């Protein structure tokens, strides 16, 4: 009844207030409808936020799956997840475009998601996320939550507005029964719509949760959650599979550490205080562990990689999410890689050992062949026998070259080739190498010359031996393939910095040339231009391959420019370190040459250019002509003009009027007879005698070295040249012929005994014969034990020590000799070894030996080595014979000093004394601080500088300190340094009294 009355009342009131309440109801209905629409809008935003979060998780899981298994399916799913993530954030951006409050947060999270996906792409295909900060993921998720929270706050406001509309409608209904009925009907209508909307939202949430569940069930990683007590709160199927369980009930609510991390890989207990996963919810930071074990239900372990991140609710940590994966396959791959690496290292060691043994086994018989051939050549032979012996010697030398090429190539291929870092003079390095090929060039009547441009720094640091090896190979090829014309080696500067210079070297010839089609194969191993060339000229085809690899190891490149019949130019570059200022004594500038007018006469244009380059670099005035007729015309023209030439340099071998005829004509002409003449010859003493007979000031033997030319021109212009003007010893190559070495050594070795320690009977015989030929008295033993016994009984000037010996090898014997001698004496020990591998020289020096000879040992090489050590050997003999006492020996070799300093003796002595004083102070400081490397470096510089200028008294102390520094043992270095200072003071006193 009450309902009916109320209904009637409401109906009557509704009729009365129909118009008013209709309008008001419409307004209320509109507000309710707007609120409902925004509720749905808010749910859509929240759902899209959830989708974005889900797709982000899918990005990470698919990236890790691809990193682990490298399957394209996983990569495609990763790219799809990235696209869906961008699509979701774009949807959020469009849904919130009318809400200014959401615009900036949405842009910020969009940028961070782009950064997150970019980082995920950056670490592909690695399964690890070392470059993706955990806080980035946490920040993105928090901002997404903030966006959703903002939407929920808007929902509350709109619900509030809807409530006000309801209250207004209820008020109207209270006043008007009709309004009440309308409001009731409207309320029912709104409730139905709200219920439907809520049901829709619930369904969307259910779908979202189902999607997340599918993702967790489908991922290839185990994913589980733990609460603050460490209990498992959820786990996906993969985690159950990895841990060996079938149902979630078996693991849920159980402590994770007690379940699967109760022990370490070695079986020892895993203390609770060390459980890393707990750090995720105690510190609030994510953790990553790349190599631990999880224990399965059957008590077996699996290697795992896992991550744990804090799980937050309203910024409060309520637990952690743990993801883990089985890394058994990765561990197996790592083990296989380690085994492969060990196998490769063992293979390299075996290869190196094989090369060392082959070097020894091949060089030993070749040493016997070459040595016995030299002995045979020194005996009385018929011309036919001598020619046969010479053929044997040539073949043995060729075989040795082939062996050296193969060994060098093998060392490079095995990565065993090492470079030294020594101070050297680039010009000397080039000119010394050129001089070695002078006889071959003269035999073929080829012009051979070198030119180092004046802007090229010549005081450098590097490996001069390897540079000479490249020069020698290119020069040898150039001379081999050139029958007439010239071979020129040039050095120009390509680039320069404060510490380094890149030098461009070229070797040009006028030989047969190389077709373009075969040039690209030249630098490959075992390759030559063609088969006929190989048959005609010989060679292994390894030389250029070795040059290429050496050049690349020196930071450069190599190439060739050539055409058939037009000659070839082989070029290469090398990056070399410049010596620091003050590390060497600078050559004084010669002012007496400035302005001197010089005429160069040579039919070869290249020779003219090189000589003109030399004299103009000394500030001389120069002119070059190509024939005797042109020379006479120039000489007479300038004499008549009152500006005669102060010097003329004439080549002897010229067509038409040769140099000798030209010199005779000049001397016979009173107008130009006073012009000093220097003749250049390629044929030696016959032309020298004729030059002296004509009245020439002197002659030079080609190829001409710049320092020799400078010294000789200076002496002639200063009036210091001898009457015959032909001091050949000063102008011949730095390394004299074998007969000159032998005679020089014989003069100083008549009383000196040398001990040969060699187990091979043939090589012992060869070595004793070579020593006898050089004028030494030699004795031989076959192993290190016998060597020690011989040294205990007799005094020897030097020991030639083989390294591979029975019973006691050369290294052990040397070490024992040094131990027995102490500081009382020092016997010169020179290694003679068939090993030619990298580091052999250093190994010998480290053992206490003084120098190194590689077998096969030629007589001239042995003579040069003994000549190098002549003064220490002679000093040792004098001390042992009691002829003189140590202090009676002069501390300075004046002959060597004068050769080194020339006319600038006093200036350079003062420079040397100042530099050495600084070096001694640096040595004392380095010894005090125990800096063995600095001691070695400073002492090495001292040895080089002192030996160069003949300061022989201080060389042994510098050398001993260098050895101590190299071995890293500085015990006793203070005493040696005191001795060094004493001898240096004696040296200064000796020089001041002269």
Secondary structure by P-SEA (a helix, b strand, c coil): caaaaaaaaaaaaaaaaaaaaaaaaaaaaaaaaaaaaaaaaaaaaaaaaaaaaaaaaaaaaaaaaaaacccaaaaaaaaaaaaaaaaaaaaaaaaacccccaaaaaaaaaaaaaaaaaaaaaaccccccccccaaaaaaaaaaaaaaaaaaaaaaaaaaaaaaaaaaaaaaaaaacaaaaaaaaaaaaaaaaaaaaaaaaaaaaaaaaaaaaaaaaacccccccccccccccccccaaaaaaacccccccccccccccccccccccccccccccccccccccccbbbbbcbbbbbccccbbbbbcbbbbbbbcccccccbbbbbbbaaaaaaaaaaaaaaaaaaaaaaaaaaaaaaaaaaaaaaaaaaaaaaaaaaaaccccaaaaaaaaaaaaaaaaaaaaaaaaaaaaaaaaccbbbbbbbbbaaaaaaaaaaaaaaaaaaacccccccccccccccccccaaaaaaaaaaaaaaaaaaccccbbbbbbbbccccccbbbbbbbbbbcccccccccccccccccccccaaaaaacccccaaaaaaaaaaaaaccccccccccccbbbbbbbbbbbbcccccccccccccccccbbbbbbcccaaaaaaaaaaaaaacccccccccaaaaaaaaaaaaaacccccbbbbbcccccccaaaaaaaaaacccccccbbbbbbccccaaaaaaaaacccccccccccaaaaaaaaaaaaacccccccccccccccccccaaaaaaaaaaccccbbbbbbcccaaaaaaaaaaaaaaccbbbbbccaaaaaaaaacccccccccccccccccaaaaaaaaaaaaccccccbbbbbccccccaaaaaaaaacccccccccccaaaaaaaaaaaaaaaaaaaaaaacccccccccccaaaaaaaacccaaaaaaaaaaaaaaaaaaaaaaaaaacaaaaaaaaaaaaaaaaaaaccccaaaaaaaaaaaaaaccccaaaaaaaaaaaaaaaaaaaaaac
